[in-house]
């Protein structure tokens, strides 16, 4: 998703791209995910003021990860806003040395740099999708998980293992008692 500076007109430049499963294979290479039906879209408006470039829009993606309890497919939907300011590397270095850096941080806008006559939005899109991957995906909020004895999926029904005896927090202390 490269954008050339000369393509940004006075009204800005609308950038949109659909993503298929091959794209997700690249960006989610280190994430255990099911990408059979992965899909996504990025829509952004790019505007320019002087040397600064402003990118506002949204990234949407849908794919599946293994459920953290039962290992079935858990759908992940990423739908997040994007707001980034790109500035030339030289200008960014000057800003870090001046007091204007505090103003940029206070606006809660991410700042990135570019070099040359174009910049790439691919890293921005990739980061937004990776930020949306949960630490532990769940197929549903009331997922019962797997039986710890036989490994059966408890969402499909009881497994047939005998019920575990109820344990109390101090139950094991009784077995530790010494005869007097």
DRENDO-1510 file (C-alpha; in Angstrom, 1 decimal, always signed):
<recs>
REC; n; res; u; v; w
REC; 1; UNK; +0.0; +0.0; +0.0 .
REC; 2; UNK; +2.5; +2.5; -1.1 .
REC; 3; UNK; +1.5; +6.1; -1.5 .
REC; 4; UNK; +3.4; +8.6; -3.6 .
REC; 5; UNK; +3.4; +12.2; -2.3 .
REC; 6; UNK; +2.6; +13.6; -5.7 .
REC; 7; UNK; -0.6; +11.6; -5.8 .
REC; 8; UNK; -2.0; +13.4; -2.7 .
REC; 9; UNK; -4.1; +16.2; -4.1 .
REC; 10; UNK; -5.6; +19.3; -2.4 .
REC; 11; UNK; -8.7; +17.3; -1.3 .
REC; 12; UNK; -6.5; +14.3; -0.2 .
REC; 13; UNK; -6.3; +10.8; -1.5 .
REC; 14; UNK; -8.6; +8.0; -0.6 .
REC; 15; UNK; -6.8; +4.7; -0.2 .
REC; 16; UNK; -8.7; +1.4; +0.1 .
REC; 17; UNK; -7.6; -2.2; -0.2 .
REC; 18; UNK; -9.3; -5.6; +0.4 .
REC; 19; UNK; -7.2; -8.3; +1.9 .
REC; 20; UNK; -7.6; -12.0; +1.2 .
REC; 21; UNK; -6.2; -15.1; +3.0 .
REC; 22; UNK; -2.8; -14.9; +1.3 .
REC; 23; UNK; -2.2; -11.4; +2.8 .
REC; 24; UNK; -3.1; -12.8; +6.2 .
REC; 25; UNK; -0.7; -15.7; +5.8 .
REC; 26; UNK; +2.1; -13.1; +5.5 .
REC; 27; UNK; +1.2; -10.9; +8.5 .
REC; 28; UNK; +0.0; -13.6; +10.8 .
REC; 29; UNK; +2.9; -16.0; +10.1 .
REC; 30; UNK; +3.8; -16.1; +13.8 .
REC; 31; UNK; +0.2; -16.4; +15.1 .
REC; 32; UNK; -1.6; -19.7; +15.3 .
REC; 33; UNK; -4.7; -18.9; +13.2 .
REC; 34; UNK; -7.2; -20.5; +10.8 .
REC; 35; UNK; -7.1; -18.5; +7.6 .
REC; 36; UNK; -9.5; -20.4; +5.4 .
REC; 37; UNK; -12.1; -17.7; +5.4 .
REC; 38; UNK; -9.9; -14.7; +6.4 .
REC; 39; UNK; -11.0; -11.4; +5.0 .
REC; 40; UNK; -10.3; -7.7; +5.6 .
REC; 41; UNK; -10.4; -4.2; +4.3 .
REC; 42; UNK; -8.5; -1.0; +5.0 .
REC; 43; UNK; -10.0; +2.4; +4.1 .
REC; 44; UNK; -8.0; +5.5; +4.8 .
REC; 45; UNK; -8.0; +9.2; +3.8 .
REC; 46; UNK; -4.6; +10.7; +3.3 .
REC; 47; UNK; -4.1; +14.5; +3.4 .
REC; 48; UNK; -1.1; +16.6; +3.3 .
REC; 49; UNK; -0.2; +19.9; +5.0 .
REC; 50; UNK; +3.3; +21.1; +4.0 .
REC; 51; UNK; +5.6; +18.2; +4.6 .
REC; 52; UNK; +3.3; +16.5; +7.1 .
REC; 53; UNK; +0.9; +13.8; +6.0 .
REC; 54; UNK; -2.2; +12.8; +8.0 .
REC; 55; UNK; -3.8; +9.4; +7.7 .
REC; 56; UNK; -7.2; +8.7; +9.1 .
REC; 57; UNK; -9.4; +5.7; +8.5 .
REC; 58; UNK; -10.2; +2.2; +9.7 .
REC; 59; UNK; -8.9; -1.3; +9.4 .
REC; 60; UNK; -11.3; -4.2; +9.5 .
REC; 61; UNK; -10.4; -7.9; +9.5 .
REC; 62; UNK; -12.0; -11.3; +10.3 .
REC; 63; UNK; -10.2; -14.5; +10.9 .
REC; 64; UNK; -10.2; -17.4; +13.3 .
REC; 65; UNK; -7.8; -18.5; +16.1 .
REC; 66; UNK; -8.0; -21.6; +18.3 .
REC; 67; UNK; -10.2; -21.2; +21.4 .
REC; 68; UNK; -8.1; -21.1; +24.5 .
REC; 69; UNK; -10.4; -23.6; +26.3 .
REC; 70; UNK; -11.7; -26.1; +23.8 .
REC; 71; UNK; -9.4; -25.6; +20.7 .
REC; 72; UNK; -12.4; -25.1; +18.4 .
REC; 73; UNK; -12.2; -22.1; +16.0 .
REC; 74; UNK; -12.9; -18.7; +17.7 .
REC; 75; UNK; -13.7; -15.8; +15.4 .
REC; 76; UNK; -11.7; -12.6; +15.7 .
REC; 77; UNK; -13.1; -9.4; +14.4 .
REC; 78; UNK; -10.8; -6.4; +14.2 .
REC; 79; UNK; -12.4; -3.1; +13.6 .
REC; 80; UNK; -10.3; -0.2; +14.7 .
REC; 81; UNK; -9.7; +3.4; +13.8 .
REC; 82; UNK; -6.4; +4.6; +12.4 .
REC; 83; UNK; -4.9; +8.0; +13.0 .
REC; 84; UNK; -1.3; +8.6; +12.2 .
REC; 85; UNK; +0.8; +11.6; +11.3 .
REC; 86; UNK; +3.8; +11.0; +8.9 .
REC; 87; UNK; +6.6; +13.5; +8.7 .
REC; 88; UNK; +10.0; +13.5; +7.0 .
REC; 89; UNK; +12.8; +12.1; +9.1 .
REC; 90; UNK; +14.6; +15.4; +9.2 .
REC; 91; UNK; +11.5; +17.3; +10.5 .
REC; 92; UNK; +10.8; +14.6; +13.1 .
REC; 93; UNK; +14.4; +14.9; +14.5 .
REC; 94; UNK; +14.0; +18.6; +14.8 .
REC; 95; UNK; +10.7; +18.3; +16.6 .
REC; 96; UNK; +12.1; +15.9; +19.1 .
REC; 97; UNK; +14.7; +18.5; +20.0 .
REC; 98; UNK; +12.1; +21.3; +20.4 .
REC; 99; UNK; +9.2; +22.0; +22.7 .
REC; 100; UNK; +6.6; +21.1; +20.0 .
REC; 101; UNK; +7.1; +17.5; +20.7 .
REC; 102; UNK; +5.0; +17.8; +23.9 .
REC; 103; UNK; +2.1; +19.2; +21.7 .
REC; 104; UNK; +2.2; +16.1; +19.4 .
REC; 105; UNK; +2.2; +13.7; +22.4 .
REC; 106; UNK; -0.8; +15.5; +23.9 .
REC; 107; UNK; -2.9; +15.1; +20.8 .
REC; 108; UNK; -2.9; +11.3; +21.2 .
REC; 109; UNK; -1.8; +10.8; +17.5 .
REC; 110; UNK; +0.8; +8.3; +16.5 .
REC; 111; UNK; +3.8; +9.8; +14.6 .
REC; 112; UNK; +5.7; +8.0; +12.0 .
REC; 113; UNK; +8.4; +9.1; +9.6 .
REC; 114; UNK; +8.9; +8.7; +5.9 .
REC; 115; UNK; +11.9; +9.2; +3.6 .
REC; 116; UNK; +11.8; +10.1; -0.1 .
REC; 117; UNK; +8.8; +10.7; -2.3 .
REC; 118; UNK; +6.6; +7.9; -1.0 .
REC; 119; UNK; +5.6; +6.0; +2.1 .
REC; 120; UNK; +4.1; +2.6; +2.8 .
REC; 121; UNK; +0.9; +2.0; +4.8 .
REC; 122; UNK; +1.4; -1.7; +4.9 .
REC; 123; UNK; +3.2; -1.6; +8.3 .
REC; 124; UNK; +0.4; +0.5; +9.8 .
REC; 125; UNK; -2.3; -2.0; +8.6 .
REC; 126; UNK; -0.3; -5.0; +9.8 .
REC; 127; UNK; +0.2; -3.4; +13.3 .
REC; 128; UNK; -3.5; -2.6; +13.6 .
REC; 129; UNK; -4.5; -6.2; +12.8 .
REC; 130; UNK; -1.9; -7.7; +15.1 .
REC; 131; UNK; -3.1; -5.4; +17.9 .
REC; 132; UNK; -6.5; -7.0; +17.5 .
REC; 133; UNK; -5.4; -10.6; +18.0 .
REC; 134; UNK; -6.5; -11.6; +21.5 .
REC; 135; UNK; -4.1; -13.2; +23.9 .
REC; 136; UNK; -6.6; -16.0; +24.5 .
REC; 137; UNK; -9.4; -16.3; +22.0 .
REC; 138; UNK; -12.7; -17.8; +23.1 .
REC; 139; UNK; -15.2; -19.5; +20.8 .
REC; 140; UNK; -18.0; -18.2; +23.1 .
REC; 141; UNK; -18.0; -16.6; +26.5 .
REC; 142; UNK; -19.5; -19.6; +28.3 .
REC; 143; UNK; -17.1; -22.1; +26.7 .
REC; 144; UNK; -16.8; -25.1; +29.0 .
REC; 145; UNK; -13.4; -26.3; +27.6 .
REC; 146; UNK; -12.0; -29.8; +27.5 .
REC; 147; UNK; -12.3; -32.5; +30.2 .
REC; 148; UNK; -9.1; -32.6; +32.1 .
REC; 149; UNK; -9.3; -36.4; +32.3 .
REC; 150; UNK; -10.3; -37.6; +28.8 .
REC; 151; UNK; -10.0; -34.5; +26.7 .
REC; 152; UNK; -13.6; -34.5; +25.4 .
REC; 153; UNK; -15.1; -31.2; +24.4 .
REC; 154; UNK; -17.5; -30.3; +27.2 .
REC; 155; UNK; -19.5; -27.9; +25.0 .
REC; 156; UNK; -20.8; -31.0; +23.1 .
REC; 157; UNK; -22.1; -32.6; +26.3 .
REC; 158; UNK; -20.9; -34.4; +29.4 .
REC; 159; UNK; -18.0; -36.7; +28.8 .
REC; 160; UNK; -18.8; -39.8; +30.8 .
REC; 161; UNK; -15.9; -39.5; +33.3 .
REC; 162; UNK; -17.0; -40.1; +36.9 .
REC; 163; UNK; -17.6; -36.8; +38.7 .
REC; 164; UNK; -14.7; -35.4; +40.8 .
REC; 165; UNK; -15.2; -35.4; +44.5 .
REC; 166; UNK; -15.8; -32.0; +45.9 .
REC; 167; UNK; -12.7; -30.5; +47.5 .
REC; 168; UNK; -12.7; -27.9; +50.2 .
REC; 169; UNK; -9.9; -25.4; +50.6 .
REC; 170; UNK; -8.7; -27.2; +53.8 .
REC; 171; UNK; -9.7; -30.7; +52.7 .
REC; 172; UNK; -6.1; -32.0; +52.4 .
REC; 173; UNK; -5.2; -31.0; +55.9 .
REC; 174; UNK; -7.2; -34.0; +57.2 .
REC; 175; UNK; -4.9; -36.4; +55.5 .
REC; 176; UNK; -1.9; -34.7; +57.1 .
REC; 177; UNK; -3.1; -35.3; +60.7 .
REC; 178; UNK; -0.8; -37.5; +62.8 .
REC; 179; UNK; -2.2; -40.0; +65.2 .
REC; 180; UNK; -1.5; -38.9; +68.8 .
</recs>
